Amino acid sequence: MQTLKRNWVRMMTTLSETDLIKFKKWLKSHLRMGPVTVTFTKKDGTERVMKCTTDATLIMFKDPTILESKGSTRKVNEDIIPVYDLESSAWKSFRWDSIKQVSFTL
């Protein structure tokens, strides 16, 4: 197994809009495949390291219909990404522009 890490601080501030879209797709795809460790800066300025995923097989749903978002009238905030925190067993989120590092194991 190999662990890949990448420091995104400088990259995130210099990405073009096209590259940012690619990065978001890339990270979302890895989150769907399994655990990803994301280091980011919280709103209060502290750094947080979170092992998270959006892989339905790893999420402990109390209500299996939670995955179904069809017909939702809730506005989607494109600045944040909702993820399932595997250590606290709860849904959390972070801002795209606060990501400092991403790592996962192949």
Secondary structure, DSSP 4 states (H G I P E B T S, - for coil): --EEEEE-HHHHHH--HHHHHHHHHHHHHHHHHS-EEEEEE-TTS-EEEEEEE--GGG---SSGGGG--TT--PPP-TTEEEEEETTTTEEEEEEGGGEEEEEEE-
